[in-house]
Amino acid sequence: MLEALIQFFTPPYIPTPFHGMAWVFTHGGWLLIGIFLIKYLWWLWIFEIQNAYWETIERTVLAIHVPKEIEDSPKAAENIFDFYRGLRLKRLPTKYERFWLGEIQPNFSCEIVSRGGTIQFYMWVPKALRNMIEAGIYAQYPDAEITEVDDYVKDVPHHYPDSEYDMWGTEIAQDKHWVYPIKMYEKFEDKLEGVFKDPLASLFEYMNTLHPGEEAWVQIAILPIENDWHHESAAEAQKLIGVQAHEKTGVIAGVVRFFSKLSYDTFAHFFGIHIGEENAHPKPEAPHSLMLFLSPGEKNVVEEIQLKASKNGFLCKIRVLYVAKKEIFNKRRAMSSMLGTFMQFNNLECNSFRPDKYTIVKAEYVFTEWRKNYRKRRFMRGYRARSMARGARTYVLNTEELASLWHFPTIATPSPMVMKAESKKAEPPHILPFTGHVGTHAPSAPKGRELKEEDVAAAGLPENLPFV
């Protein structure tokens, strides 16, 4: 039996590479191809059923008119995202619901859009979550106005090339693993003057200068997740300070370890080798830390990783898009302005933003126009669907990072063209009469007669009070 196996796996004389490929395929290579094919078909099945399930969810776009004067820092936006942690499904889908029905956790999107120089904040949300989304905003900004509007992406072409419009876009990727944080809004506060230097001010300034026929969009797709991502942050911090994290043993590694121990014990028993209990099962050494030997910059990186892991996190994907009529299309200005805004959040010790090379609308060398148009169509499909699956890999941002990237402009931020609430909301007076209902101090009519204008005047209310 052993000789047959050796003869089966011993390669013969191979005259050409094609004979070599055929020999590998017939001697087990087909198994690797089959595993890869099954994995790809499984991924394709999951992708299709999740898309089908996502199409059944009703969605809406909410336009947010920000208050005229905001004195709060982005801390208020951070509180909003902390509140949205409750959007996570309370009951995880069963295996039948996940792998047959395609049920998934719905995501939402926070967006900043300029259309011809007018800036509007949007949120794209499932209709079932609209009340909770609005409650989170009103809790921090009671004077804000939220209205349901049509999706603005329908007003521009989504198939390219187009005879009238052209577009450019990219997803924003990170240089390092997401356990390393970006520069957050607290780093933009002037400690001496106590003034917050808004990093989004440059984005608002660029968006204000757009002409009619030009549009600039920023989208942050957000998916609530469990807080088990903290374990990866803890493992990375331990690795940096020299502490070996405990690794879980897989099935294959466990089987190999079992047979290795069995072979060693059999060999020791056969040759009469007696191993002491202490030598046979040595005690693991206590983990030691190299924290005292780290440089100040390395210590700061460890602290930043642990600080990020101390807050709630979301799975995110960021897209920026510029679309305009061909006669005024200015891609270079859009790239430098929009990408420059995200470069402000780069922390060279920890993490940085960069345009994703696989999704950016760019092509070189051969078939450049065809490839660019293909990337435009693919990118637009992902933006319109606010998809978490299309495009580059997602990464985790905590609530402070999200608040740094998406927040309303403060008083100190020059943003004249941002759509703002025109009036403040207030409760009606408690003496105001209502049809079919009379308040405690409202005028009352004599028994057997309806309430008339003279009854209102007798109660001492203003003459110009609307009477119903």
VOMIVO-811855 format. One line per field, with one value per residue (C-alpha): residue number from 0; x, y, z. Coordinates in steps of 0.1 Angstrom, whole numbers, plus 5000, padded with zeros to 4 digits. Each point is the difference from the previous one (the first is absolute). Last residue first. Layout:
num: c(NUM / ...);
xx: c(X / ...);
yy: c(Y / ...);
zz: c(Z / ...);
END
This chain:
num: c(467 / 466 / 465 / 464 / 463 / 462 / 461 / 460 / 459 / 458 / 457 / 456 / 455 / 454 / 453 / 452 / 451 / 450 / 449 / 448 / 447 / 446 / 445 / 444 / 443 / 442 / 441 / 440 / 439 / 438 / 437 / 436 / 435 / 434 / 433 / 432 / 431 / 430 / 429 / 428 / 427 / 426 / 425 / 424 / 423 / 422 / 421 / 420 / 419 / 418 / 417 / 416 / 415 / 414 / 413 / 412 / 411 / 410 / 409 / 408 / 407 / 406 / 405 / 404 / 403 / 402 / 401 / 400 / 399 / 398 / 397 / 396 / 395 / 394 / 393 / 392 / 391 / 390 / 389 / 388 / 387 / 386 / 385 / 384 / 383 / 382 / 381 / 380 / 379 / 378 / 377 / 376 / 375 / 374 / 373 / 372 / 371 / 370 / 369 / 368 / 367 / 366 / 365 / 364 / 363 / 362 / 361 / 360 / 359 / 358 / 357 / 356 / 355 / 354 / 353 / 352 / 351 / 350 / 349 / 348 / 347 / 346 / 345 / 344 / 343 / 342 / 341 / 340 / 339 / 338 / 337 / 336 / 335 / 334 / 333 / 332 / 331 / 330 / 329 / 328 / 327 / 326 / 325 / 324 / 323 / 322 / 321 / 320 / 319 / 318 / 317 / 316 / 315 / 314 / 313 / 312 / 311 / 310 / 309 / 308 / 307 / 306 / 305 / 304 / 303 / 302 / 301 / 300 / 299 / 298 / 297 / 296 / 295 / 294 / 293 / 292 / 291 / 290 / 289 / 288 / 287 / 286 / 285 / 284 / 283 / 282 / 281 / 280 / 279 / 278 / 277 / 276 / 275 / 274 / 273 / 272 / 271 / 270 / 269 / 268 / 267 / 266 / 265 / 264 / 263 / 262 / 261 / 260 / 259 / 258 / 257 / 256 / 255 / 254 / 253 / 252 / 251 / 250 / 249 / 248 / 247 / 246 / 245 / 244 / 243 / 242 / 241 / 240 / 239 / 238 / 237 / 236 / 235 / 234 / 233 / 232 / 231 / 230 / 229 / 228 / 227 / 226 / 225 / 224 / 223 / 222 / 221 / 220 / 219 / 218 / 217 / 216 / 215 / 214 / 213 / 212 / 211 / 210 / 209 / 208 / 207 / 206 / 205 / 204 / 203 / 202 / 201 / 200 / 199 / 198 / 197 / 196 / 195 / 194 / 193 / 192 / 191 / 190 / 189 / 188 / 187 / 186 / 185 / 184 / 183 / 182 / 181 / 180 / 179 / 178 / 177 / 176 / 175 / 174 / 173 / 172 / 171 / 170 / 169 / 168 / 167 / 166 / 165 / 164 / 163 / 162 / 161 / 160 / 159 / 158 / 157 / 156 / 155 / 154 / 153 / 152 / 151 / 150 / 149 / 148 / 147 / 146 / 145 / 144 / 143 / 142 / 141 / 140 / 139 / 138 / 137 / 136 / 135 / 134 / 133 / 132 / 131 / 130 / 129 / 128 / 127 / 126 / 125 / 124 / 123 / 122 / 121 / 120 / 119 / 118 / 117 / 116 / 115 / 114 / 113 / 112 / 111 / 110 / 109 / 108 / 107 / 106 / 105 / 104 / 103 / 102 / 101 / 100 / 99 / 98 / 97 / 96 / 95 / 94 / 93 / 92 / 91 / 90 / 89 / 88 / 87 / 86 / 85 / 84 / 83 / 82 / 81 / 80 / 79 / 78 / 77 / 76 / 75 / 74 / 73 / 72 / 71 / 70 / 69 / 68 / 67 / 66 / 65 / 64 / 63 / 62 / 61 / 60 / 59 / 58 / 57 / 56 / 55 / 54 / 53 / 52 / 51 / 50 / 49 / 48 / 47 / 46 / 45 / 44 / 43 / 42 / 41 / 40 / 39 / 38 / 37 / 36 / 35 / 34 / 33 / 32 / 31 / 30 / 29 / 28 / 27 / 26 / 25 / 24 / 23 / 22 / 21 / 20 / 19 / 18 / 17 / 16 / 15 / 14 / 13 / 12 / 11 / 10 / 9 / 8 / 7 / 6 / 5 / 4 / 3 / 2 / 1 / 0);
xx: c(4387 / 5011 / 5035 / 5011 / 5000 / 4979 / 5024 / 4984 / 4981 / 4975 / 4972 / 5016 / 5000 / 4963 / 4992 / 5016 / 4976 / 4999 / 4969 / 4968 / 4982 / 5020 / 5017 / 5032 / 5034 / 5032 / 5033 / 5018 / 4999 / 5000 / 4970 / 4999 / 4977 / 5017 / 5029 / 5002 / 5035 / 5003 / 5030 / 5019 / 5014 / 5034 / 5029 / 5020 / 5024 / 4999 / 5020 / 5018 / 5032 / 5011 / 5038 / 5008 / 5015 / 5025 / 5029 / 5006 / 5002 / 4963 / 5002 / 4996 / 4981 / 5019 / 5013 / 5037 / 5010 / 4967 / 5008 / 5035 / 4984 / 4974 / 5025 / 5010 / 5004 / 5010 / 4983 / 5019 / 4998 / 4971 / 4966 / 4991 / 4990 / 4977 / 4985 / 4980 / 5005 / 5037 / 5007 / 4983 / 5018 / 5034 / 4993 / 4988 / 5030 / 5024 / 4987 / 5003 / 5036 / 5008 / 4985 / 5018 / 5034 / 5000 / 5038 / 5026 / 4981 / 4966 / 4984 / 4966 / 5012 / 4986 / 5031 / 5025 / 4982 / 5006 / 5020 / 4993 / 5025 / 5006 / 5022 / 5033 / 4992 / 4967 / 4980 / 4968 / 5010 / 5004 / 4962 / 4995 / 5028 / 4982 / 4970 / 5019 / 5028 / 4977 / 4973 / 5025 / 5016 / 4966 / 4987 / 4969 / 4986 / 4992 / 4995 / 4972 / 5009 / 5004 / 5024 / 4999 / 5015 / 4994 / 5007 / 4993 / 4993 / 4995 / 4990 / 5017 / 4991 / 5028 / 5029 / 5016 / 5010 / 5017 / 5019 / 5014 / 5009 / 5018 / 5020 / 5009 / 5011 / 5023 / 5016 / 5005 / 5015 / 5025 / 4993 / 5024 / 4977 / 4971 / 5020 / 4975 / 5007 / 4976 / 5005 / 5018 / 4979 / 5005 / 5018 / 4979 / 5024 / 5029 / 4981 / 4985 / 5034 / 5007 / 5008 / 5015 / 4994 / 5007 / 4964 / 4984 / 5018 / 4992 / 4963 / 4998 / 5016 / 4977 / 4969 / 5012 / 5004 / 4967 / 4982 / 5018 / 4992 / 4963 / 4999 / 5016 / 4975 / 4970 / 5013 / 5017 / 4991 / 5029 / 5008 / 5017 / 5037 / 5010 / 5027 / 4985 / 4990 / 4986 / 4979 / 4985 / 4993 / 4982 / 4979 / 4989 / 4991 / 4979 / 4982 / 4984 / 4977 / 4978 / 4973 / 4992 / 4980 / 5005 / 5009 / 5004 / 5018 / 4992 / 5015 / 4985 / 5011 / 4977 / 5006 / 4972 / 4996 / 5034 / 5020 / 5016 / 4981 / 5011 / 5036 / 4995 / 4979 / 5029 / 5025 / 4979 / 4998 / 5031 / 4982 / 5025 / 4984 / 5009 / 5012 / 5026 / 5029 / 4989 / 4991 / 4977 / 5008 / 5015 / 4966 / 4985 / 5017 / 5032 / 4997 / 4999 / 5021 / 4978 / 4989 / 5030 / 5023 / 4999 / 4963 / 4976 / 4978 / 4979 / 5003 / 4981 / 5000 / 4971 / 4990 / 4967 / 4983 / 5005 / 5006 / 5027 / 4989 / 4968 / 4988 / 4988 / 4991 / 4967 / 4995 / 5029 / 4979 / 4977 / 4966 / 4994 / 4989 / 5004 / 5021 / 5002 / 5026 / 4991 / 5001 / 5036 / 5014 / 4967 / 4986 / 5028 / 4996 / 4962 / 5001 / 5020 / 4977 / 4969 / 5015 / 5010 / 4972 / 5004 / 5035 / 5025 / 5018 / 5010 / 5006 / 5018 / 4995 / 5025 / 4990 / 5029 / 4984 / 4990 / 5022 / 4994 / 5011 / 4989 / 4993 / 4990 / 4980 / 5005 / 4976 / 5012 / 4996 / 4973 / 5011 / 4970 / 5020 / 5034 / 4990 / 4964 / 5008 / 5031 / 4979 / 5000 / 5014 / 4974 / 5004 / 5009 / 5025 / 4983 / 5008 / 5035 / 4982 / 5000 / 5038 / 4999 / 4979 / 5022 / 5030 / 4981 / 4995 / 5038 / 5005 / 5002 / 4968 / 4995 / 4977 / 4983 / 4976 / 4988 / 5006 / 4975 / 5002 / 4987 / 4988 / 5002 / 4978 / 5003 / 4976 / 5017 / 4990 / 5030 / 5023 / 4987 / 5008 / 5035 / 5005 / 4988 / 5025 / 5030 / 4995 / 4997 / 5031 / 5021 / 4988 / 5009 / 5035 / 5006 / 4988 / 5023 / 5030 / 4994 / 4996 / 5032 / 5018 / 4985 / 5009 / 5036 / 5000 / 5021 / 4980 / 5003 / 5037 / 5007 / 4980 / 5019 / 5033 / 4991 / 4991 / 5033 / 5018 / 5022 / 4990 / 5019 / 4979 / 4990 / 4999 / 4966 / 4985 / 5033 / 5002 / 4963 / 5005 / 5031 / 4981 / 4972);
yy: c(5773 / 5035 / 5013 / 5025 / 5035 / 5014 / 4988 / 4980 / 5016 / 4972 / 5023 / 5005 / 4962 / 4998 / 5028 / 4980 / 4971 / 4966 / 4981 / 5004 / 4975 / 5008 / 5034 / 5000 / 4993 / 5020 / 4981 / 4999 / 4962 / 4992 / 4993 / 4972 / 4994 / 5026 / 5014 / 5031 / 5014 / 5004 / 4976 / 5021 / 4979 / 4982 / 5015 / 4994 / 5026 / 5015 / 5001 / 4966 / 5001 / 4988 / 5006 / 5029 / 5024 / 4975 / 5017 / 4979 / 5020 / 4996 / 4962 / 4979 / 4967 / 4968 / 4972 / 4991 / 5008 / 4986 / 4967 / 4999 / 5006 / 4974 / 4972 / 4992 / 4964 / 4992 / 4989 / 4985 / 5016 / 5000 / 4984 / 4983 / 5030 / 5014 / 5035 / 4987 / 5032 / 5002 / 4963 / 5003 / 5033 / 4984 / 4972 / 5023 / 5024 / 4970 / 4987 / 5035 / 5002 / 4966 / 5009 / 5033 / 4986 / 4970 / 4997 / 5020 / 5016 / 5000 / 5021 / 5002 / 4988 / 4966 / 4977 / 5027 / 5010 / 5037 / 5005 / 5005 / 4997 / 4980 / 5000 / 5018 / 5019 / 5012 / 5010 / 5018 / 5030 / 4977 / 4996 / 5036 / 4998 / 4972 / 5023 / 5031 / 4985 / 4975 / 5026 / 5025 / 4974 / 4987 / 5033 / 4995 / 5033 / 4992 / 4963 / 5005 / 4990 / 4971 / 4997 / 4969 / 4991 / 4966 / 4989 / 4965 / 4991 / 4972 / 5017 / 5004 / 5008 / 5015 / 4986 / 4984 / 5034 / 5009 / 4966 / 5006 / 5036 / 4989 / 4975 / 5026 / 5025 / 4974 / 4995 / 5038 / 5003 / 4972 / 4966 / 4983 / 5004 / 4985 / 4968 / 4978 / 4965 / 4971 / 4975 / 4969 / 4969 / 4972 / 4970 / 4969 / 4972 / 5017 / 5006 / 4965 / 4984 / 4982 / 4963 / 4986 / 4963 / 4997 / 4990 / 5023 / 5031 / 4992 / 4994 / 5033 / 5019 / 4984 / 5008 / 5036 / 5005 / 4983 / 5024 / 5031 / 4992 / 4995 / 5033 / 5019 / 4987 / 5009 / 5035 / 5010 / 5034 / 5024 / 5015 / 5034 / 5001 / 5032 / 5021 / 5034 / 5002 / 4965 / 5008 / 5031 / 4979 / 4973 / 5027 / 5016 / 4966 / 4992 / 5034 / 4988 / 4979 / 5031 / 4988 / 5018 / 5030 / 5007 / 5034 / 5014 / 5033 / 5020 / 5032 / 5016 / 5029 / 5014 / 5024 / 5011 / 5034 / 5010 / 4986 / 5026 / 4990 / 4964 / 5011 / 5021 / 4972 / 4975 / 5025 / 5005 / 4962 / 5001 / 5024 / 5019 / 4999 / 5030 / 4998 / 5028 / 4982 / 4964 / 5005 / 4971 / 4980 / 4970 / 4996 / 4993 / 4967 / 4992 / 4964 / 4969 / 4968 / 4970 / 5006 / 4983 / 5024 / 5023 / 5006 / 5001 / 5028 / 4989 / 5019 / 5022 / 5019 / 5010 / 5012 / 5014 / 5010 / 4972 / 4973 / 4973 / 4988 / 4987 / 5015 / 5034 / 5027 / 5008 / 4966 / 5005 / 5027 / 4974 / 5016 / 5018 / 4993 / 5030 / 5006 / 5035 / 5007 / 5021 / 4971 / 4992 / 4973 / 4981 / 5011 / 4981 / 4967 / 5002 / 5004 / 4968 / 4981 / 5011 / 4991 / 4965 / 4982 / 5023 / 4987 / 5029 / 5024 / 5031 / 5033 / 5033 / 5026 / 5025 / 5025 / 5007 / 4986 / 4968 / 4993 / 4968 / 4988 / 4964 / 4977 / 4964 / 4972 / 4963 / 4971 / 4969 / 4970 / 4975 / 4980 / 4977 / 4968 / 5007 / 5026 / 4991 / 4963 / 5006 / 5020 / 5038 / 5018 / 5014 / 5035 / 5013 / 5029 / 5033 / 5006 / 5011 / 5029 / 5017 / 5000 / 5015 / 5029 / 5005 / 5003 / 5026 / 5020 / 4997 / 5016 / 5033 / 5018 / 5036 / 4995 / 5031 / 4997 / 4965 / 4973 / 4992 / 4963 / 4983 / 4964 / 4974 / 4969 / 4963 / 4971 / 4966 / 4974 / 5009 / 4991 / 4964 / 4996 / 5015 / 4976 / 4971 / 5009 / 5006 / 4968 / 4980 / 5016 / 4992 / 4964 / 4998 / 5014 / 4976 / 4970 / 5010 / 5004 / 4966 / 4984 / 5016 / 4987 / 4965 / 5000 / 5003 / 4967 / 4978 / 5004 / 5038 / 4999 / 4976 / 5021 / 5031 / 4983 / 4986 / 5036 / 5012 / 4977 / 4968 / 4989 / 4968 / 4985 / 5017 / 4977 / 5004 / 4967 / 4981 / 5010 / 4992 / 4965 / 4994 / 5008 / 4976);
zz: c(5148 / 5010 / 4992 / 5027 / 4986 / 5029 / 5027 / 5028 / 5029 / 5006 / 4990 / 4966 / 4994 / 5010 / 4976 / 4972 / 5005 / 5018 / 4993 / 5022 / 5023 / 5031 / 4998 / 4980 / 5016 / 4995 / 5003 / 5033 / 5006 / 4963 / 4978 / 4974 / 4971 / 4979 / 5020 / 5022 / 5009 / 5037 / 5003 / 4975 / 4971 / 5005 / 4982 / 4968 / 4988 / 4965 / 4968 / 5004 / 4980 / 4966 / 4999 / 4976 / 5026 / 5014 / 5017 / 5031 / 5033 / 5007 / 4996 / 4969 / 5004 / 5004 / 4978 / 4999 / 5036 / 5013 / 4982 / 5017 / 5034 / 4995 / 4991 / 4965 / 4988 / 4965 / 4967 / 4971 / 4966 / 4976 / 5003 / 5032 / 5023 / 4973 / 5003 / 4970 / 4980 / 5010 / 4991 / 4966 / 4993 / 5007 / 4976 / 4972 / 5005 / 5001 / 4967 / 4985 / 5012 / 4985 / 4966 / 4999 / 5010 / 4977 / 5006 / 5020 / 5029 / 5017 / 5027 / 5017 / 5034 / 5011 / 5000 / 5009 / 5032 / 5006 / 5032 / 5037 / 5028 / 5032 / 5031 / 5002 / 4967 / 5013 / 4969 / 5007 / 4979 / 4971 / 4999 / 4990 / 4975 / 4982 / 4995 / 4990 / 4979 / 4982 / 4993 / 4986 / 4977 / 4988 / 4986 / 4979 / 4989 / 4963 / 5008 / 5024 / 5035 / 5024 / 5029 / 5023 / 5034 / 5016 / 5036 / 5013 / 5036 / 5026 / 5032 / 5034 / 5036 / 5021 / 5021 / 4969 / 4987 / 5033 / 5000 / 4965 / 5009 / 5032 / 4981 / 4973 / 5028 / 5015 / 4967 / 4995 / 5035 / 4993 / 5014 / 5025 / 5031 / 4981 / 4992 / 5019 / 5013 / 4998 / 5028 / 4987 / 4994 / 5024 / 4986 / 4995 / 4993 / 5017 / 5032 / 5000 / 4994 / 4968 / 5001 / 4968 / 4998 / 4962 / 4992 / 5026 / 4987 / 4963 / 5009 / 5019 / 4971 / 4975 / 5021 / 5005 / 4963 / 4993 / 5023 / 4988 / 4964 / 5009 / 5019 / 4972 / 4976 / 5022 / 5009 / 5031 / 5013 / 5005 / 5033 / 4995 / 5003 / 5019 / 4984 / 5004 / 4963 / 5000 / 5030 / 4983 / 4969 / 5021 / 5018 / 4967 / 4986 / 5031 / 4998 / 4967 / 5022 / 5005 / 4977 / 4968 / 4988 / 4963 / 4987 / 4964 / 5001 / 4968 / 4987 / 4969 / 4978 / 4973 / 4971 / 4976 / 5017 / 5013 / 5029 / 5023 / 5032 / 4997 / 5001 / 5032 / 5016 / 4994 / 5014 / 5031 / 5005 / 5022 / 5025 / 5020 / 5035 / 5021 / 5036 / 4993 / 5015 / 4995 / 4964 / 4992 / 4969 / 5019 / 5017 / 4966 / 4995 / 4981 / 4986 / 5022 / 4997 / 5005 / 4964 / 4985 / 4982 / 4970 / 5001 / 4970 / 4987 / 4971 / 4967 / 4976 / 4968 / 4978 / 4965 / 4989 / 4967 / 4974 / 5026 / 5000 / 5024 / 5016 / 5033 / 4987 / 5025 / 5017 / 5015 / 5024 / 5018 / 5016 / 5005 / 5032 / 5036 / 5023 / 5031 / 5016 / 5028 / 5030 / 5025 / 4990 / 5024 / 5007 / 4967 / 4981 / 5019 / 4999 / 4962 / 4995 / 5025 / 4981 / 4966 / 5009 / 4983 / 4970 / 4994 / 5000 / 4977 / 5019 / 4984 / 5008 / 4973 / 4985 / 4973 / 4976 / 4968 / 5018 / 5031 / 5019 / 5034 / 5008 / 5030 / 4989 / 5015 / 5004 / 5003 / 5018 / 4977 / 4990 / 4969 / 5001 / 4996 / 5017 / 5025 / 5008 / 5002 / 5020 / 5025 / 4999 / 5031 / 5023 / 5014 / 4966 / 5003 / 4997 / 5037 / 4991 / 4984 / 5034 / 5001 / 4965 / 5012 / 5030 / 4976 / 4981 / 5032 / 5007 / 4966 / 5020 / 5011 / 4993 / 4970 / 4987 / 4970 / 5009 / 4973 / 4973 / 4997 / 4968 / 5006 / 4973 / 5002 / 4998 / 4998 / 5005 / 4974 / 4978 / 5029 / 5000 / 4963 / 5005 / 5029 / 4979 / 4972 / 5021 / 5020 / 4968 / 4985 / 5031 / 4999 / 4963 / 5007 / 5029 / 4979 / 4972 / 5023 / 5016 / 4965 / 4987 / 5031 / 4995 / 4963 / 5009 / 5017 / 4977 / 4968 / 5000 / 5009 / 4971 / 4975 / 5011 / 4996 / 4966 / 4990 / 5013 / 4975 / 5002 / 5035 / 5011 / 5028 / 5032 / 5031 / 5016 / 4987 / 5005 / 5036 / 5006 / 4984 / 5021 / 5031 / 4991);
END
